[in-house]
Amino acid sequence: MSAMTNKRFKPTQTFYGQLVLGPPGAGKTTYCMKMSDMLKTLGRQVIIVNLDPANDTMNYKPDIDIRELIVLEEVMEQIDLGPNGALLYCMEYLESNIDWLLNQLHGDNGTTFLFDLPGQVELYCHHKSLSNIVSKLTNVSNMLLCVVHLIDSHHCSDAGKFIAALMLSLSAMLNIGLPHINLLTKSDLLKKHYEKLNFSLDFYTEVLDLNYLLDCLNCDNFTNKYKKLNSAFISIIEDYSLVTFQLVNMMNEKSLASVKNLVDKANGYVFKTEEGRHINSMLACAMGVGEPANFTVDLE
């Protein structure tokens, strides 16, 4: 579908979007609801797009819902596929019928779209349909996108799980190729698990010298062959030097506002001249001048 055939978009309009990714249980649906509420209180137009064909228990009412196009349970029954295979089929079906999605994406100049995506990590790590859908969104709709990748903060309490989370984040960043923000969710629960952490929070958010994790893996009775594998993973992560995390408690307004500011920088919303901004203040906005400090967790 070319830009000329899509009547919804005008060349003078710019839209902004967040692709909300993450494993099951990381808090994607809650994030979409809370972020939508916050943006609306700021006077922004927000449209939530559910692109998870298995998501039938949303705590928000989506403005656009893939389940009007295709439903996971029906695919499993009619084509005799398991959950993962059916989900891949649904994404490939959406890619083939991208006109259905593009024709529903409309709004005022500056509208923000929140895309709530499925939790199966293979979709954004090594399967191509999702990245192809994203490419069509950016090429056709004048939409400036960034990825918001959610990881449950309980992974910090286990060295092996944290390395896996780092590899997952790096893989998503390289495969999708968009501005990318990694969030450690449920940071309020870190207080309960703080005693299980081998290092300070800065170690996990700033992704410091990861070789220290190898000693923790050895304490967990990992064999030498796994030590070499994890050492290779750590080397890859450090060579790219791309992954860092921001803590977020979605029930805390200040914490969510800090994430909002990061997203506005990543997708270019800070350079929008409305909302009382003027040209001389845009660089200050981009550098975070006048924004709330990053949220921290009180562990006392």
C-alpha positions in Angstrom: 0.0 0.0 0.0 1.5 3.3 -1.0 1.2 6.6 0.8 -1.0 7.9 -2.1 -3.7 5.3 -1.4 -4.0 6.0 2.3 -6.6 8.7 2.7 -6.1 8.9 6.5 -2.6 10.5 6.5 -1.6 14.0 5.3 1.9 14.9 4.4 1.8 17.8 6.9 0.9 15.5 9.8 3.3 13.8 12.1 2.3 11.0 14.5 4.2 9.4 17.4 4.2 5.9 18.5 5.4 3.5 21.2 5.8 -0.2 20.4 5.4 -1.9 23.8 7.3 -5.2 23.8 8.2 -7.7 26.5 7.8 -11.3 27.7 4.5 -12.4 29.2 3.8 -10.9 32.6 6.2 -8.0 32.2 3.3 -5.5 32.4 2.8 -4.4 28.8 -1.0 -4.0 29.1 -0.8 -2.1 32.4 1.9 0.2 30.9 -0.4 1.0 28.0 -3.2 1.8 30.3 -1.2 3.9 32.7 0.8 5.7 30.0 -2.4 6.5 28.1 -4.0 8.0 31.3 -0.9 10.2 31.9 -0.7 11.5 28.4 -4.4 12.3 28.3 -4.0 14.4 31.5 -1.4 16.4 29.6 -3.9 17.1 26.9 -2.5 14.7 24.3 -4.6 12.6 21.9 -3.8 8.9 22.5 -4.9 5.9 20.6 -4.3 2.4 22.0 -3.8 -0.3 19.4 -4.0 -3.9 20.6 -1.9 -6.1 18.3 -2.1 -9.2 20.5 -4.7 -11.6 19.0 -4.7 -13.6 22.3 -5.3 -10.6 24.5 -8.9 -11.0 25.6 -8.5 -9.7 29.2 -7.4 -6.1 28.7 -7.8 -3.6 31.5 -8.5 -0.9 28.9 -10.7 -0.6 25.9 -8.6 -0.5 22.7 -9.3 2.0 20.1 -8.1 -0.5 17.4 -8.1 -4.2 18.1 -6.5 -6.9 15.9 -9.1 -9.4 17.2 -11.5 -7.7 14.9 -9.3 -9.0 12.1 -8.1 -12.3 13.4 -8.4 -14.2 16.7 -5.8 -16.6 18.1 -8.3 -19.2 19.4 -10.0 -19.4 16.0 -6.7 -20.0 14.2 -5.8 -22.7 16.6 -9.1 -24.5 16.1 -9.5 -24.0 12.4 -5.9 -24.7 11.3 -4.9 -27.0 14.1 -1.9 -25.1 15.4 -0.5 -24.7 18.9 -0.4 -21.3 20.6 3.0 -20.2 19.4 2.4 -21.4 15.8 -1.0 -19.7 15.7 0.5 -16.5 16.9 3.1 -16.5 14.2 0.3 -17.2 11.7 -1.7 -14.2 13.0 1.3 -11.8 12.7 1.9 -13.1 9.1 -1.8 -12.6 8.4 -1.6 -9.0 9.7 1.5 -8.3 7.6 -0.4 -9.6 4.5 -3.4 -7.4 5.4 -1.6 -4.4 6.6 -4.1 -2.2 4.8 -6.6 -3.1 7.5 -4.4 -1.5 10.2 -3.2 1.5 8.2 -6.7 2.5 7.3 -7.7 2.7 11.0 -4.7 4.8 12.0 -5.9 8.4 12.0 -5.9 11.3 14.3 -4.9 14.9 14.8 -1.3 16.1 14.2 0.8 14.9 17.1 -1.4 12.0 18.1 0.4 9.3 20.1 -0.3 5.6 19.3 0.4 2.9 21.9 0.9 -0.5 20.3 0.3 -3.3 22.8 2.2 -6.3 21.3 2.2 -10.0 22.0 4.5 -11.4 24.6 6.1 -14.2 22.5 9.7 -13.1 22.2 10.4 -14.9 19.0 8.3 -12.3 17.2 10.8 -9.6 17.7 14.0 -11.6 18.1 14.2 -13.7 15.0 10.8 -13.7 13.2 10.5 -11.1 10.4 6.7 -10.3 10.3 6.7 -7.8 13.2 9.8 -5.9 11.9 8.1 -5.8 8.4 4.9 -4.4 9.9 6.9 -1.8 11.8 8.7 -0.8 8.5 5.4 -0.3 6.8 4.1 1.8 9.6 7.1 4.1 9.5 7.2 4.3 5.7 3.6 4.9 5.0 2.1 6.8 7.9 4.6 9.6 8.8 4.8 8.0 12.2 7.9 8.4 14.5 8.2 5.3 16.6 10.3 4.1 19.5 10.4 0.7 21.2 9.5 0.4 25.0 10.8 -3.0 26.0 9.6 -4.2 29.4 11.5 -6.8 31.6 10.3 -7.9 35.0 12.8 -6.7 37.6 12.8 -10.0 39.4 15.4 -11.1 36.8 17.9 -9.1 38.7 17.9 -11.6 41.6 19.3 -14.4 39.4 22.5 -13.9 37.4 21.4 -16.4 34.7 18.0 -14.8 34.2 19.6 -11.3 34.0 22.0 -12.4 31.3 19.1 -13.9 29.4 17.2 -10.5 29.8 20.2 -8.6 28.5 20.5 -10.9 25.4 16.8 -10.6 24.8 17.0 -6.8 25.0 20.0 -6.6 22.7 18.4 -9.0 20.2 15.2 -6.8 20.0 17.3 -3.6 19.6 19.3 -5.1 16.7 16.3 -6.8 15.0 13.8 -3.9 15.1 16.3 -1.1 14.6 14.4 1.7 16.2 15.1 4.1 19.2 14.8 1.7 22.1 14.1 2.1 25.8 14.5 -0.8 28.2 12.5 -0.8 31.4 12.8 -2.9 34.5 9.2 -3.1 35.7 7.6 -3.6 39.1 10.5 -1.8 40.8 8.4 -1.4 43.9 8.9 -5.1 44.5 12.7 -4.9 44.5 12.5 -3.8 48.1 11.2 -7.3 48.9 13.9 -9.0 47.0 16.8 -6.6 47.7 18.6 -9.1 49.9 18.8 -11.5 46.9 20.6 -9.0 44.7 24.4 -9.6 44.4 25.1 -6.0 43.4 23.7 -2.5 43.8 20.8 -1.3 41.6 23.2 0.8 39.5 25.0 -2.4 38.4 21.8 -3.6 36.8 20.4 -0.3 35.4 23.8 0.9 34.0 24.9 -2.6 33.0 28.3 -2.3 34.5 31.2 -4.9 34.3 29.2 -8.1 33.6 32.2 -10.4 34.3 31.2 -10.2 37.9 28.1 -12.2 37.0 30.2 -15.2 36.0 31.3 -15.7 39.6 27.6 -15.7 40.7 26.9 -18.3 38.0 29.6 -20.5 39.4 28.2 -20.2 42.9 24.9 -21.6 41.4 26.8 -24.8 40.4 27.0 -24.1 36.6 29.3 -26.4 34.9 32.4 -25.2 32.9 30.6 -25.6 29.6 27.9 -23.2 30.6 30.5 -20.8 32.0 32.1 -20.6 28.5 28.7 -20.0 26.9 27.7 -17.3 29.4 31.1 -15.7 29.0 30.5 -15.5 25.3 27.1 -13.9 25.9 28.6 -11.3 28.2 31.3 -10.5 25.7 28.7 -9.9 23.0 26.6 -7.6 25.2 29.6 -5.6 26.3 31.0 -5.3 22.7 27.7 -3.7 21.5 27.5 -1.5 24.6 23.8 -0.7 23.9 21.8 -2.1 26.7 20.9 -0.1 29.8 17.7 -0.1 31.9 15.4 2.5 33.5 13.5 1.4 36.7 9.8 2.0 36.6 6.9 1.7 39.0 3.8 2.1 36.9 1.7 2.9 40.0 4.0 5.9 40.8 3.2 9.1 38.8 6.8 10.5 39.1 8.3 7.2 37.9 6.0 7.1 34.9 6.6 10.7 34.1 10.3 10.0 34.0 9.7 7.2 31.4 7.4 9.6 29.4 10.3 12.1 29.2 12.6 9.4 27.9 10.0 8.3 25.3 9.4 11.9 24.1 13.2 12.2 23.4 13.4 8.8 21.7 10.5 9.3 19.2 11.2 13.0 18.7 8.1 14.5 20.4 10.3 17.0 22.3 10.9 18.8 19.0 7.2 19.4 18.5 6.7 23.2 18.8 3.2 23.0 20.3 2.4 22.8 24.0 4.0 26.2 24.7 7.5 25.3 23.4 9.5 27.6 21.2 12.5 27.0 19.0 15.1 28.2 21.5 13.8 25.8 24.1 14.0 22.6 22.0 17.6 21.8 22.8 16.9 22.3 26.5 14.0 19.8 26.2 16.2 17.3 24.4 18.8 17.5 27.1 16.2 17.1 29.8 16.4 20.6 31.3 13.6 21.2 33.8 12.5 17.5 33.8 12.1 15.5 36.9 15.1 13.5 38.0 15.1 9.8 37.2 13.0 7.8 39.6 14.9 5.8 42.2 13.7 3.1 44.6 13.9 3.7 48.3 15.3 0.5 49.8 15.6 1.7 53.4 
